[in-house]
Amino acid sequence: MGADAKTAMKVDVTEAAARRIARIVSNEAGKTALRVSVEGGGCSGFSYKFDLVDTRNDDDVAIEKDGATVLIDDLSLVYMGGSVIDFVDDLMGQSFQIRNPNAVASCGCGTSFSI
């Protein structure tokens, strides 16, 4: 895999998201990471799923930052390559948001997208 392909498959986690993930995981006994995956469904075709987990799978890519670990399986990474995972706290509330350059459309809730 060339350098461009590796960069395209990379997912970044902002400092705000890393801090929030580390705080959430530390409050959940036995949990060690946040798993982010892509599933079929949602109002735009695909949706993101967030789970707290205690184990890594063989096909997981681990992103570690500021004491937080995010796990993404190989298949989901195909749809998420180049994305940035952020945590936003604004007038609309608090949420994890994924800025995905592969998405050509997304829904208003920000958890569903199409490519």
C-alpha positions, 0 to 999 in steps of 0.5 A: 500500500502506497503512502497516499493509500495509507493516508486515505485510510487514516482516521484522526481524533481531535483533542476534545474527542480524546479527552471525552472518550478517556473520561467516559471509558474511565467511568465504565468499569472494565471498558478500555476503548470506544469502538466506532463502526459503520453499519448499513441503514440509517436515513442516508444509507450508512450509519455510525455506531459507537460502543464501549468495549473491553477487547480488541478484534484481530481486524481492529485499527487502534487510534490512541491519543491523550489516554483514549483508544478508538477502535475501528474494524477494517471494513468500517475503515474503508468507509471512514478513511480520511475522517476526523472524529470530534466531540462538540459541545454547543447550543445543540448539545453534546455529541461525537461528530465524524467529518467524513470526506467520503460522504456525499450526503448526510442527515440532519442528525449527523449519524447517517451518511451516503457515499 
